[in-house]
């Protein structure tokens, strides 16, 4: 995060004023004794981190605070719709709420990748993608560390070259680093022994791999009048999220028979799931800015992230369905564990399918309430 901040501050001048405050004089006003508004914001951010850190020490406090914030938000939202919105604004805000609810369901399914999927992989899947790392028998240092370290420096150099009118050189530099990262990634997948936790990189891998496809697909469809609406993309995302659990359920079935299943079922599940995320997640945040009344965009953005927080709570509750305590000296009953995971994965599958069916049915109503917002 610190390197990202350095890159932003260094490259801010290349954003042609888009990263500058609209009213710099407002930031210089004294609002807290000798502190101006800008430094008050910085101080508030630091204190906020301290408060959040304290909240995180007690799970109940966090969930309780979420419930209180939700109650206040719902009460404010009802008041705002009735007193401050015209008919069009009211319908657009309600359409946004429908999209947010779809996101809650999607991320409830998605967050299983950090819970039940990891535990299932650790207990009942192989973790070696190509069978090479086990043959070496020795710990291997990941090569991807190198491009990750030099990437911020390469970005800074590329920005400087672009500022000097040498855009082509900057592109070549970044392209070279990308190729280096790809080569290191392929090598590490082959020779570095993976763990259940490290295999969560598959999510990021498929996002990077599929992003160029989606960045081409949506404009291509749009030119032909076939680009799905935001509600349709959300419904597609929910459908794919549900379908992602089928490979996991089948892997649980195989593990119950053979004692272990191939990690490639996990790879397939991640591939399907990330297609869903690229369908629903990018359009969600844009919907917040497009459908919210301009004066409350930041509040609705907070509502969006509060909703995703609830999805994590729900995901944890579903993950508890497969919790298993193995006493010291005992071994895991593979058949029982596989059956438990299989049942849970099929439940997630049906939640995704039913939610997507409801979402597809609501597309005409939500689109009508959006009043032309694409």
C-alpha positions in Angstrom: 0.0 0.0 0.0 2.9 2.4 0.8 4.4 1.7 -2.7 1.1 2.3 -4.3 0.8 5.6 -2.5 4.3 6.6 -3.7 3.3 5.7 -7.3 0.2 7.7 -7.0 1.9 10.8 -5.6 4.7 10.6 -8.1 2.4 10.1 -11.1 -0.4 12.5 -9.9 0.8 15.2 -12.3 0.2 12.9 -15.2 -3.5 12.6 -14.5 -4.2 16.0 -16.0 -5.9 17.4 -12.9 -8.3 14.6 -12.4 -6.7 13.7 -9.0 -6.7 17.3 -7.7 -9.2 18.7 -5.2 -12.0 20.7 -6.7 -11.6 23.4 -4.1 -8.0 23.5 -2.7 -8.8 26.6 -0.6 -11.4 24.6 1.3 -8.7 22.2 2.5 -6.6 25.1 3.9 -9.4 26.4 6.2 -8.8 26.0 9.9 -11.4 23.7 11.4 -9.8 22.2 14.5 -7.6 24.7 16.3 -4.4 25.2 14.4 -5.2 22.2 12.1 -6.7 22.9 8.7 -9.3 20.7 7.0 -6.7 18.6 5.1 -4.7 17.7 8.2 -7.9 17.1 10.2 -8.8 14.5 7.6 -5.4 12.8 7.9 -5.7 12.8 11.7 -9.3 11.4 11.5 -8.0 8.6 9.2 -5.3 7.6 11.6 -7.7 7.6 14.6 -10.2 5.6 12.5 -7.6 2.9 12.0 -7.1 2.7 15.7 -10.8 2.4 16.4 -11.2 -0.2 13.7 -8.3 -2.2 15.1 -9.9 -2.1 18.5 -13.2 -3.3 17.0 -11.5 -6.2 15.3 -10.4 -7.6 18.6 -14.0 -8.5 19.4 -16.1 -10.1 16.7 -19.4 -9.4 18.5 -18.5 -5.7 18.7 -18.0 -5.5 14.9 -21.2 -7.4 14.1 -23.1 -5.3 16.7 -21.8 -2.1 15.1 -22.8 -3.4 11.7 -26.4 -4.0 12.9 -26.6 -0.5 14.5 -25.2 1.1 11.3 -27.7 -0.9 9.2 -30.7 0.1 11.3 -29.7 3.8 11.1 -29.0 3.5 7.3 -32.4 1.9 6.6 -34.2 4.5 8.7 -32.3 7.3 6.9 -32.9 5.7 3.5 -36.7 5.5 4.0 -36.8 9.2 5.1 -34.6 10.3 2.3 -36.8 8.5 -0.4 -39.9 10.1 1.0 -38.7 13.6 1.7 -35.8 14.4 -0.7 -36.4 12.4 -3.9 -38.6 12.8 -6.8 -40.2 9.9 -8.5 -37.3 9.2 -10.9 -34.7 9.5 -8.2 -36.7 7.2 -5.9 -37.0 4.5 -8.5 -33.3 4.7 -9.3 -32.3 4.4 -5.7 -34.6 1.4 -5.3 -33.1 -0.2 -8.4 -29.7 0.3 -6.8 -30.8 -1.4 -3.6 -31.9 -4.4 -5.8 -28.4 -4.6 -7.3 -26.8 -4.3 -3.9 -28.9 -7.3 -2.6 -27.7 -9.3 -5.6 -24.1 -8.5 -4.6 -24.7 -9.6 -1.0 -25.8 -13.1 -2.3 -22.9 -13.2 -4.8 -20.2 -12.4 -2.3 -21.7 -14.8 0.3 -20.9 -17.5 -2.3 -17.6 -16.0 -3.3 -16.2 -15.7 0.2 -16.3 -19.5 0.5 -13.1 -19.4 -1.4 -11.4 -18.2 1.8 -13.3 -20.5 4.1 -14.8 -23.8 3.1 -12.8 -24.1 -0.1 -9.5 -23.7 1.7 -10.4 -26.2 4.4 -11.7 -28.7 1.8 -8.5 -28.3 -0.3 -6.4 -28.8 2.8 -8.2 -32.0 3.8 -9.4 -33.7 0.6 -7.6 -32.3 -2.5 -4.1 -32.6 -3.9 -2.2 -29.3 -3.9 0.5 -30.0 -6.5 -0.7 -28.6 -9.9 1.8 -30.3 -12.2 3.5 -32.9 -10.0 6.9 -31.4 -10.3 7.3 -29.7 -7.0 7.0 -32.9 -5.0 9.7 -34.5 -7.2 12.3 -31.9 -6.1 11.7 -32.5 -2.4 13.5 -29.3 -1.5 11.9 -25.9 -0.6 12.0 -23.6 -3.7 12.1 -19.8 -3.5 9.3 -18.2 -5.6 10.6 -16.2 -8.5 7.5 -14.0 -8.6 9.0 -12.0 -5.7 11.4 -10.3 -8.1 8.9 -8.8 -10.6 6.6 -7.8 -7.6 9.5 -5.8 -6.1 10.5 -4.1 -9.3 7.0 -3.4 -10.6 6.5 -0.1 -8.6 9.9 1.1 -9.8 9.1 0.2 -13.4 5.8 2.1 -13.2 7.5 5.2 -11.9 10.1 5.0 -14.7 7.3 4.4 -17.3 5.5 7.5 -16.0 8.6 9.6 -16.3 9.3 8.4 -19.8 5.7 9.2 -20.7 6.2 12.7 -19.3 9.2 13.1 -21.5 7.3 12.1 -24.6 8.8 8.6 -24.7 5.5 6.8 -24.3 6.6 3.9 -26.5 9.6 3.2 -24.3 7.4 3.2 -21.2 5.1 0.7 -22.8 8.0 -1.5 -23.7 9.3 -1.3 -20.1 6.0 -2.3 -18.6 5.4 -5.0 -21.2 8.8 -6.5 -20.3 8.0 -6.5 -16.6 4.6 -8.2 -17.4 6.4 -10.9 -19.4 8.9 -11.4 -16.6 6.1 -11.8 -14.1 4.3 -14.3 -16.4 7.5 -16.4 -16.8 8.1 -16.3 -13.0 4.5 -17.2 -12.4 4.6 -20.3 -14.7 7.8 -21.4 -13.2 6.5 -21.1 -9.6 3.3 -22.9 -10.5 5.4 -25.8 -11.6 8.2 -26.0 -9.0 6.9 -24.3 -5.8 4.9 -26.6 -3.5 1.5 -25.1 -3.1 -0.6 -25.2 0.0 -4.4 -24.9 0.5 -3.9 -21.2 1.4 -1.5 -20.3 -1.4 -3.9 -21.7 -4.0 -6.2 -18.8 -3.3 -4.0 -17.0 -5.9 -6.1 -18.7 -8.5 -8.8 -16.0 -8.0 -6.4 -13.2 -8.8 -4.9 -15.3 -11.7 -8.2 -15.7 -13.4 -9.2 -12.1 -13.0 -6.0 -11.0 -14.7 -6.4 -13.7 -17.4 -10.0 -13.0 -18.1 -10.0 -9.2 -17.8 -8.7 -8.5 -21.4 -11.6 -10.8 -22.7 -14.2 -8.8 -20.8 -12.7 -5.4 -21.7 -13.1 -6.5 -25.3 -16.4 -8.4 -25.0 -18.7 -5.7 -23.5 -17.7 -2.9 -26.0 -18.0 -5.5 -28.9 -21.5 -6.4 -27.7 -22.4 -2.8 -27.1 -21.6 -1.8 -30.7 -24.1 -4.5 -31.8 -26.8 -3.5 -29.4 -26.3 -6.8 -27.4 -24.5 -5.6 -24.3 -26.4 -6.9 -21.3 -27.8 -4.4 -18.8 -26.5 -4.0 -15.3 -29.3 -6.2 -13.8 -28.6 -8.9 -16.5 -24.9 -8.9 -15.8 -25.7 -9.2 -12.1 -28.0 -12.2 -12.8 -25.3 -13.8 -15.0 -22.8 -13.3 -12.1 -25.1 -15.1 -9.7 -25.7 -17.9 -12.1 -21.9 -18.5 -12.6 -21.3 -18.2 -8.8 -23.8 -21.1 -8.3 -22.3 -23.2 -11.1 -18.8 -22.8 -9.6 -19.9 -25.1 -6.8 -20.6 -28.0 -9.1 -17.0 -28.9 -9.6 -16.4 -28.7 -5.9 -19.4 -30.9 -5.1 -18.1 -33.5 -7.7 -14.6 -33.3 -6.2 -16.2 -34.0 -2.7 -17.9 -37.0 -4.3 -14.6 -38.3 -5.7 -12.8 -37.7 -2.4 -15.4 -39.8 -0.6 -14.6 -42.7 -3.0 -10.9 -42.4 -3.4 -9.9 -40.5 -0.2 -8.5 -37.5 -2.2 -9.5 -35.6 -5.4 -7.5 -33.7 -7.9 -6.7 -30.0 -7.4 -7.8 -29.3 -10.9 -11.4 -29.4 -9.8 -10.6 -26.4 -7.7 -9.0 -24.7 -10.7 -12.1 -25.2 -12.7 -14.3 -23.9 -9.9 -12.2 -20.8 -9.6 -12.3 -20.2 -13.4 -16.1 -20.3 -13.4 -16.4 -18.2 -10.2 -14.1 -15.4 -11.6 -16.2 -15.2 -14.8 -19.1 -14.4 -12.4 -17.1 -11.8 -10.5 -16.1 -10.0 -13.7 -19.7 -10.0 -14.7 -21.1 -8.5 -11.5 -18.4 -6.8 -9.5 -17.2 -4.0 -11.9 -20.7 -2.9 -12.8 -21.8 -2.7 -9.2 -19.6 0.2 -8.1 -20.4 2.1 -11.3 -24.1 1.6 -10.6 -23.7 3.3 -7.2 -22.4 6.5 -8.8 -24.9 6.4 -11.7 -28.1 5.6 -9.8 -27.5 7.4 -6.5 -28.7 11.0 -5.9 -25.5 13.0 -6.4 -25.6 14.4 -2.9 -25.6 11.0 -1.2 -23.2 9.0 -3.5 -20.7 8.6 -0.7 -23.4 7.3 1.7 -24.6 4.8 -0.9 -21.0 3.7 -1.5 -20.8 3.0 2.2 -24.0 1.0 2.0 -22.4 -1.0 -0.8 -19.4 -1.9 1.3 -21.6 -2.6 4.4 -23.6 -5.1 2.3 -20.4 -6.8 1.3 -19.4 -7.0 5.0 -22.7 -8.8 5.7 -21.9 -11.2 2.9 -18.7 -12.2 4.7 -20.7 -12.8 7.9 -23.2 -14.9 6.1 -20.3 -16.8 4.4 -18.8 -17.6 7.7 -22.1 -18.9 9.0 -22.4 -21.2 6.0 -18.8 -22.3 6.4 -19.6 -23.4 10.0 -21.8 -26.2 8.5 -18.6 -28.1 7.6 -16.6 -27.4 10.7 -15.1 -30.6 12.1 -13.1 -31.1 15.3 -10.6 -33.9 15.1 -9.3 -34.9 18.5 -5.6 -35.3 19.1 -4.4 -38.7 18.0 -7.4 -39.3 15.8 -7.7 -39.1 12.1 -10.3 -37.4 9.9 -13.2 -39.6 8.7 -12.8 -38.9 5.0 -16.1 -40.3 4.0 -18.0 -38.2 6.6 -16.0 -35.1 5.7 -16.5 -35.5 2.0 -20.3 -36.0 2.4 -20.4 -32.9 4.6 -18.6 -30.7 2.1 -20.6 -32.2 -0.8 -23.9 -31.3 0.9 -22.7 -27.8 1.7 -21.4 -27.2 -1.9 -24.7 -28.3 -3.3 -26.5 -26.0 -1.0 -24.4 -23.1 -2.3 -25.1 -24.2 -5.8 -28.9 -24.1 -5.3 -28.6 -20.7 -3.6 -26.8 -19.3 -6.6 -29.2 -20.9 -9.1 -32.4 -19.7 -7.2 -30.9 -16.2 -6.7 -30.0 -15.9 -10.3 -33.5 -17.0 -11.4 -35.0 -14.3 -9.2 -32.6 -11.8 -10.6 -33.4 -12.7 -14.2 -37.1 -12.4 -13.4 -36.5 -8.9 -11.9 -34.5 -7.6 -14.9 -37.4 -5.7 -16.6 -38.6 -4.1 -13.3 -35.0 -3.0 -12.3 -34.3 -1.7 -15.8 -37.5 0.3 -15.8 -36.5 1.8 -12.5 -33.1 2.8 -13.8 -34.7 5.2 -16.3 -32.2 4.8 -19.1 -29.0 4.4 -17.0 -26.9 1.8 -18.8 
